[in-house]
Amino acid sequence: MTARRVGLPRRPAASGRARARPGSAEDGPDVRAVMRRQLRQALLTVGAMAGLLVGVPVVALWVPAPGVWVALSMGVQCVWVGLAVLHLRRAERLER
């Protein structure tokens, strides 16, 4: 018995453009600018959150009344939600 070779058809070439990684040389300058603005926005939000987390205990030390902790804990939650909504709106605006 002799082995017979069978030819396999070639895979068709990709019809679309290959996806480029963010920040690669194929991206235009506008993509990098958007990424820079998004990073700046994220750092501002993280900075605000860090300031809030550090500031709450400092304010609580200045005012020793026990009711302050309740007010601060409720206020912090409202500020967190506000920062999250603000960040989301700004991030969506930057993507446009």
Backbone as CSV, one residue per row, in Angstrom:
resi,resn,N_x,N_y,N_z,CA_x,CA_y,CA_z,C_x,C_y,C_z
1,MET,0.829,-1.177,0.000,0.000,0.000,0.000,0.874,1.240,0.000
2,THR,0.496,2.120,-0.781,1.224,3.382,-0.818,0.364,4.465,-0.186
3,ALA,1.021,5.317,0.552,0.317,6.435,1.188,0.103,7.542,0.167
4,ARG,-1.036,8.080,0.187,-1.360,9.137,-0.760,-1.515,10.453,-0.009
5,ARG,-0.900,11.505,-0.484,-0.996,12.813,0.159,-2.249,13.526,-0.316
6,VAL,-2.883,14.141,0.637,-4.089,14.900,0.324,-3.796,16.360,0.602
7,GLY,-4.053,17.205,-0.349,-3.822,18.641,-0.159,-4.968,19.283,0.620
8,LEU,-4.605,20.081,1.586,-5.608,20.773,2.391,-5.757,22.201,1.875
9,PRO,-6.946,22.701,1.840,-7.127,24.078,1.378,-6.535,25.060,2.384
10,ARG,-6.076,26.183,1.893,-5.501,27.212,2.758,-6.608,27.949,3.491
11,ARG,-6.250,28.435,4.664,-7.199,29.265,5.407,-7.331,30.597,4.705
12,PRO,-8.526,31.108,4.596,-8.678,32.407,3.959,-8.057,33.501,4.822
13,ALA,-7.534,34.496,4.167,-6.927,35.614,4.893,-8.018,36.393,5.614
14,ALA,-7.645,37.015,6.703,-8.604,37.808,7.468,-9.079,38.978,6.624
15,SER,-10.372,39.185,6.616,-10.915,40.238,5.773,-10.819,41.609,6.428
16,GLY,-10.853,41.638,7.760,-10.795,42.915,8.470,-9.397,43.220,8.943
17,ARG,-9.255,44.420,9.467,-7.979,44.823,10.028,-7.779,44.168,11.382
18,ALA,-6.592,43.754,11.661,-6.316,43.136,12.957,-6.415,44.199,14.043
19,ARG,-6.890,43.786,15.202,-7.003,44.743,16.301,-5.618,45.065,16.843
20,ALA,-5.409,46.325,17.047,-4.132,46.768,17.599,-4.273,46.925,19.107
21,ARG,-3.188,46.714,19.813,-3.199,46.927,21.250,-3.294,48.411,21.523
22,PRO,-3.951,48.801,22.631,-3.995,50.222,22.972,-2.590,50.758,23.185
23,GLY,-2.321,51.896,22.625,-1.019,52.517,22.786,0.011,52.050,21.789
24,SER,-0.359,51.225,20.819,0.617,50.757,19.843,0.838,51.822,18.781
25,ALA,1.803,51.593,17.933,2.174,52.577,16.922,1.080,52.758,15.874
26,GLU,0.195,51.767,15.732,-0.864,51.863,14.729,-1.985,52.796,15.166
27,ASP,-2.086,53.077,16.460,-3.125,53.975,16.944,-2.807,55.400,16.533
28,GLY,-3.835,56.150,16.308,-3.654,57.549,15.964,-3.375,58.367,17.213
29,PRO,-3.010,59.611,17.014,-2.715,60.465,18.171,-3.957,60.743,19.015
30,ASP,-5.142,60.662,18.422,-6.353,60.919,19.187,-6.621,59.827,20.224
31,VAL,-6.268,58.588,19.935,-6.466,57.499,20.891,-5.560,57.697,22.098
32,ARG,-4.354,58.069,21.856,-3.430,58.308,22.976,-3.885,59.486,23.818
33,ALA,-4.413,60.510,23.183,-4.899,61.671,23.924,-6.088,61.288,24.804
34,VAL,-6.982,60.466,24.277,-8.134,60.016,25.063,-7.660,59.167,26.238
35,MET,-6.696,58.291,25.996,-6.174,57.456,27.081,-5.523,58.309,28.163
36,ARG,-4.799,59.348,27.753,-4.169,60.251,28.718,-5.221,60.969,29.562
37,ARG,-6.282,61.455,28.897,-7.350,62.145,29.626,-8.066,61.196,30.580
38,GLN,-8.282,59.954,30.156,-8.928,58.979,31.030,-8.060,58.663,32.243
39,LEU,-6.759,58.541,32.033,-5.851,58.284,33.145,-5.852,59.457,34.120
40,ARG,-5.823,60.676,33.591,-5.856,61.861,34.441,-7.143,61.888,35.256
41,GLN,-8.263,61.571,34.619,-9.551,61.543,35.309,-9.558,60.481,36.404
42,ALA,-9.023,59.318,36.113,-8.972,58.247,37.118,-8.101,58.650,38.301
43,LEU,-6.977,59.297,38.033,-6.102,59.727,39.125,-6.764,60.799,39.982
44,LEU,-7.527,61.694,39.354,-8.258,62.702,40.123,-9.304,62.055,41.030
45,THR,-10.000,61.059,40.512,-11.014,60.373,41.309,-10.372,59.611,42.461
46,VAL,-9.273,58.934,42.197,-8.576,58.202,43.259,-8.044,59.176,44.306
47,GLY,-7.537,60.310,43.870,-7.060,61.324,44.811,-8.173,61.866,45.689
48,ALA,-9.339,62.090,45.096,-10.482,62.568,45.879,-10.913,61.525,46.897
49,MET,-10.914,60.270,46.484,-11.291,59.200,47.416,-10.271,59.066,48.553
50,ALA,-8.999,59.177,48.220,-7.962,59.089,49.254,-8.083,60.259,50.226
51,GLY,-8.333,61.444,49.687,-8.532,62.606,50.553,-9.734,62.434,51.467
52,LEU,-10.774,61.842,50.950,-11.971,61.592,51.749,-11.683,60.576,52.852
53,LEU,-10.992,59.500,52.501,-10.701,58.465,53.493,-9.731,58.937,54.572
54,VAL,-8.820,59.830,54.215,-7.885,60.369,55.206,-8.545,61.494,55.995
55,GLY,-9.382,62.258,55.326,-9.994,63.422,55.972,-11.053,63.093,56.996
56,VAL,-11.784,62.020,56.817,-12.867,61.678,57.747,-12.335,61.422,59.163
57,PRO,-11.320,60.611,59.361,-10.818,60.426,60.731,-10.227,61.705,61.334
58,VAL,-9.621,62.540,60.491,-9.061,63.798,61.000,-10.178,64.701,61.499
59,VAL,-11.261,64.817,60.739,-12.397,65.631,61.170,-13.013,65.034,62.432
60,ALA,-13.086,63.729,62.509,-13.656,63.080,63.688,-12.796,63.324,64.931
61,LEU,-11.498,63.480,64.772,-10.629,63.785,65.916,-10.845,65.209,66.409
62,TRP,-11.118,66.121,65.496,-11.332,67.518,65.888,-12.647,67.694,66.645
63,VAL,-13.675,66.932,66.276,-14.976,67.049,66.920,-15.233,65.734,67.665
64,PRO,-15.066,65.737,68.982,-15.140,64.470,69.720,-16.561,63.975,70.010
65,ALA,-17.587,64.657,69.591,-18.961,64.216,69.895,-19.240,62.875,69.214
66,PRO,-19.955,61.956,69.902,-20.208,60.628,69.312,-21.123,60.680,68.084
67,GLY,-21.985,61.651,67.988,-22.882,61.747,66.842,-22.169,62.093,65.552
68,VAL,-20.956,62.607,65.676,-20.182,62.982,64.491,-19.866,61.755,63.645
69,TRP,-19.583,60.641,64.288,-19.250,59.420,63.544,-20.420,58.963,62.680
70,VAL,-21.618,59.073,63.223,-22.798,58.676,62.450,-22.973,59.610,61.257
71,ALA,-22.859,60.908,61.510,-23.015,61.881,60.422,-21.920,61.705,59.372
72,LEU,-20.694,61.480,59.807,-19.600,61.303,58.854,-19.763,60.029,58.043
73,SER,-20.192,58.961,58.699,-20.334,57.705,57.952,-21.455,57.804,56.927
74,MET,-22.532,58.485,57.256,-23.618,58.660,56.282,-23.194,59.630,55.175
75,GLY,-22.482,60.666,55.552,-22.026,61.647,54.556,-20.996,61.069,53.605
76,VAL,-20.128,60.221,54.114,-19.091,59.621,53.271,-19.731,58.756,52.192
77,GLN,-20.753,58.015,52.551,-21.419,57.169,51.558,-22.029,58.004,50.436
78,CYS,-22.648,59.113,50.801,-23.233,60.002,49.784,-22.157,60.585,48.875
79,VAL,-21.035,60.965,49.453,-19.940,61.528,48.661,-19.353,60.454,47.750
80,TRP,-19.220,59.224,48.225,-18.712,58.129,47.383,-19.596,57.911,46.170
81,VAL,-20.892,57.881,46.409,-21.820,57.684,45.293,-21.719,58.863,44.326
82,GLY,-21.629,60.064,44.861,-21.488,61.245,44.008,-20.216,61.210,43.173
83,LEU,-19.110,60.814,43.783,-17.853,60.702,43.040,-17.939,59.633,41.957
84,ALA,-18.588,58.533,42.252,-18.727,57.457,41.262,-19.549,57.924,40.069
85,VAL,-20.663,58.611,40.340,-21.508,59.104,39.256,-20.761,60.149,38.438
86,LEU,-20.061,61.046,39.117,-19.291,62.083,38.418,-18.211,61.463,37.540
87,HIS,-17.513,60.469,38.077,-16.460,59.807,37.307,-17.036,59.109,36.082
88,LEU,-18.154,58.442,36.254,-18.786,57.751,35.131,-19.195,58.736,34.034
89,ARG,-19.801,59.832,34.415,-20.213,60.833,33.420,-19.014,61.410,32.678
90,ARG,-17.968,61.734,33.412,-16.774,62.301,32.762,-16.103,61.283,31.852
91,ALA,-16.043,60.034,32.286,-15.424,58.993,31.457,-16.217,58.788,30.170
92,GLU,-17.538,58.803,30.266,-18.357,58.653,29.058,-18.197,59.850,28.140
93,ARG,-18.081,61.041,28.710,-17.887,62.239,27.903,-16.527,62.193,27.177
94,LEU,-15.508,61.675,27.846,-14.186,61.575,27.216,-14.169,60.581,26.069
95,GLU,-15.022,59.576,26.122,-15.049,58.566,25.057,-15.708,59.061,23.781
96,ARG,-16.489,60.117,23.897,-17.187,60.634,22.701,-16.276,61.363,21.784
